[in-house]
Amino acid sequence: MAAKKPTRFSYSRLNQMENCPFAYYLKYEQKHWPKDSALTMEYGNLCHYVLETIGNCIKDGKEIPYEKLTEDFWNIELHTQENGKKKEDILGANLLAKKYPEAWVKPSRAGKTYAEKAKYFAAIGMYRLEWYMQDHPELEIVGCEVPFEFKYNDNYTFFGYIDRLLKVKGQNKYVIHDIKTKDKEFRKEDLATPLQFVIYVLSQQKVHGEDAEFECCYDLPFAGEDGVWQSALTKGGIKRGLTKIDKLFAKIENKEWKPSPSILCAWCPFSANNPDQPEDCKNLCCYYNLSTQDEFDTYHVKMEWKGMDKHFIQMKKFTALQAIDEAIDDDDFEI
């Protein structure tokens, strides 16, 4: 009998399992793929596009076309393909403001709107990488959006892209950057063993050898006053990460889909408390936390998890409650 082909895993897929096994089940086991876009994702794609271009110019010793990049940042409309398949579109900030008019001017919990962040990025944020390289003359950029793929064990293969890989000149030492467009720094407890960096380091050890040394850093253009470079993956992080990865794979293999409701449910496509919930994701999950994007509720959930064997019953109760809620909101409802 032929050996089973390893399952390909991106970090985002594993991260979904870490954040909420039931959302993983709906997406990767039941194949419910959210079809709607989100401002957070599209704005991130735009900033990544600009910063990737700047990084490649620095790597290749070319002049950085800031004037063109500023125009692109505001007005680009790029429809990309890879291997004949459509990838994410890149839309400029002015187009995103029209596509998401309410979300564009709504302050985040850090008090920043996308409109404000866009003005900052065009004026200051996009120059940060050049300034960083000037402050670190010992570093050189190896590549941006560096692809990787490696076999993890007999059952899985990891693949993906590293936002930015740098090297200490003349040494087998590297710095891995991951760009995040959130406007707050990571909590201390999130920095010890971020699985994204664990996977990135493992991938580059395959390329540069087990004796290669790595530092990991989040590039946060919108955190703080003028952006933040935040170090991550503390001592022992790789060993802890391997243990965490193996536990997640064991849960997947054992089909352990118990939900992990949290304040993140307010942004989850499977949660009815997400105001931008896609139509194709409605009435698939009833275990979400009752937080909204404006008010956090740490403890309460819509329906209690009673195991997969009781999932059908819980969903029947949930849909009945939803129907009652909709009837009460109807002007014609009478008792």
N, C-alpha and C positions, 0 to 999 in steps of 0.2 A: 504494500500500500504506500502511495506517495505521501511524503511528509506534508503536514498542514502548513499552508503559506502563512507567515507571520502577519498579524493584524497591524496596519499602519496607524500610528498614534501621533497626533500633534499635541503640543503642550496644552492648547485650548481644550482639547477633548479630555485630557487627563484632569485639567483644572475644573472642568464641568463636574466630573465625578467627585473631586475633592470638595467643591462648593455645595453640591446637592445631588446625591445619587439618583433621586427620583427624576430630576430634570434630565440627567444623563440617560436614564431609561427611556424617557419620552423621546429624546432627540436621537440617540444612537441605536437604541434597541427597537423602538417603535417607528423610527424614521419620520418624526414630525419635525420638519425643518422650517423654522420661522422665515417667512418670506419678506416681511417688512424691514425697512432700513431704520437706522437710529442716528440722531445727530451726533451722539458721542462717538460712534464708529466712523461716521463720514468725516467729522472734523479731525479725528485721529489720523485717518488716511491722508487727508490734505497736508497736515503738518509733517507726517512721515515722508511724504513725497518731496516736500521742500527740503527737509533736513537730509534726506538721502542724496539729493542733488548736490547740496553743499558739501557733504562728506566726500562724495566722489570727486568733486573739483579739488578739494584739499589733497586727497589721495593721489590724484593724477598731476598735481602741481599746476592746475589751471586757475585762471582768474574766476572768482565767484561772481556770476551775473545777478547781483542783488536786485538791480532795477527790473529785470525780466521776472525774477522769482517773486518780487513784490506784486507785480501785475498778475502773475499766475496765481498767487495766493488769494487775491481778491476775485479773479474772474475766470480762472481756468475751467474748462469743461472737457475732461479727458475720459474717453471710454477705452479701457485697456483689455487686452486679451493675452492669454498664455496657453500655448499648445492648442490654439484654436478655440479655447473656452473663455467665456467672458469672466473677467475678474471684477473687483470693486471699481466703480467709477470714481474719478477724482473730481470733485466739484469745489470751485472757489468759494471764499467766505460770503461774497455777495449772493451767490446762488443758494448757499445753505441758509442764509438769512431769509430768503424768499420761500424756501422749501419748508423751513421750520420756524415760522414767524413768532410763535409764542415761546418756544423753548429757547430761541436765540437771545431773548431779552430777560429770561427768567434767571434770577440770581441762584447760584449754587449755595450749598450750606457754608461754603467759605466766603460767600458774598460776592462772587464774581459772575458776570454774565458772559456768554459767548461773544457778544458784541465787544465787550471790554477786552477779553482775551485776544480777540482777533487784532484789535488796534495795537495791543502790546506786542504781539508776535511780529507784526509787520514792521514796527518801529525798533524793537529791541530783540525779541526772542529769537529770531532767525540768525542773529549775529553771535549768539552764545557759543556755538561750536567753534567758530574761528577764534574767539577769545580764549576758549578752553585749550585749544591746541597751542596758542601763544604762551599760555601759562604752564604748559607741559611739553617743553621742547624735547624731552626724552622719549615722547611717544610719536608713533606714526600710524596712520590709518591703514589697516590691511584690507578692509572691505566694508561695504554697507549692504544690508539685506543679504548677508552671507548664507547660502543654502547649506543644509546638512541633512544627512540621513544615515542612521546607524542601527544595527541590530542590538536590541537590549537583552533579550534572552531568546529562547527557542520560539516563543509565542508572539513577540511584539517587535516592531521597528518604529523608532522615533524619527520624525522628519520635521522640517520647518526652516525658518530663516532667523538669523541673528541681526538685530537692527544695525549694530555697529561693532566691529572688531578692531581693536588697536593692539599694537605691539611695542614693548620697550625695545628701543633700537639696540641691536647687537646682543640681545638676550632672549632666552626662551621663556619670556614672561609676557602675558597678554592681559588686556583689559576689555571686558565685555560690557557694552552699553545697551540698555533697553529703554526705549523712549515711551513715556507715559504722559498723556495729556490731561491727567487729573490735576486738580488745583490744590491738593494737599499732600504733604509728605506721607510716606508709609509709617504705620505704627511700628514701634520697636519690635514687637512680637512677630511682625510680618517679615522682618528682615533677616532672621536667623537662618531659615531654610526655605527660601522661595523656590518652588519646584522648577519654575521657568529657567532660573539660572543654573540649577542643578543639571537639567537636561542640556543646556548650552555648554556647560563645562565638560560634561561627559562626551558631547559630540566633538569638541575641539581636542580633547585628549586622544581621540581616535586619529586626529590629523597631526597633532604636534607632539604626541608622545605622553606617556604617563608622568614623565618628569617635568612637563611644562607647568608653569605656575600661572594662576589666574586670579584677577581681581574682578569684582562685579559691581556695577554701578547703575542706578536708575538716573536717566536724564529726564528731569521734570521741569519743562520750560515754564509752566504756569504755577508752580508752587512758590509760596513766599512772595517777596517783593520783586525779585529779578530772576526767578527760576532757581532750582536746587539740583546739585549733583549728590545723590544719596547712596552711600555704600551699602552693599547687601551681601548676603551669604557669609556668615561668620564662621570661625574656626570649627571644624567638625561638621560643617553644613552638608558636604557631599555624602558622608556616611549616614547622617540623619535623613537626607533626601532619598537615598537608596532604600532605606527602611520604609519610608513613607510611600514611595512608588510601589514597592512590592506589596504593601498592605492594600493599596488602592486596586492593584491588579487582582489580588486575591478576592476582594469584594466583588469585582466585576465577574470573575469566574464563578463565584458562588451565588451570583445574582442577588446581591444584597442592595435593595433599592430604597431603603428607608430614607424619607425626605430629611433635609436639613434646613428647615425654614429659618429665615433671618431677615434683617432689614433689606437685604439684596433682592428679596422677593418683589419689592416695589418696582424693580426694573426688569424682572424676569418675564420673558414672553409668555410663559405658561401661567402667570398669576393674573387674576382678575383685578388686582389692586394696581396693576401697571396701566396708566392711562393710555399708553400707546400699544396695548396688547394687540397683536395681529389677529385677524379674524380666524385664521386657520389654527390658532393655538388656544382658542377659547374652549372652556369646559373639558380640559384635559387633566388639570390638577386642582385638587380641592384642599391641599395641605399647606397653603401659603401663609406666611406671616401677615398680620393685619397692618403692618406699617404702610404708610403712603410715602410718596417722594417728599412730602412736606412735614409729616409727623411720624416719628419712629415709635413703634410698639415692640418692646423687646420680647414679650412673653406670649402673646395670644396668637392663635392660628385659627383659620377658618374651620377646618375639620381635623379631627384627631387621626393619626396614622394607626391602623390596627393590623397591618400586614398585608401582603399582596393578596392573600386569600379573602380578605374583607374589602379589597379595593373597589370592586364592582358595587358593593352595597353602599359604601361611603360616597361614591360618585352619584348613585341614585338619590341619596339624601341631599347631596350638594345641588344637583340640578333642580330638585324640588324646591329647595330654599331659594335658589336663583330666580325661579319662576314667581315665587311669592314676592320677592324683593322688587322684581320688575312690575308686578301687578300693583303693588303699593305705590310705586312711582307714577303709575298711569293715572291721569286725571279722571278717568271714567271708573276707577276702582271704587266699589261699594262693599261695605260690610253687611 
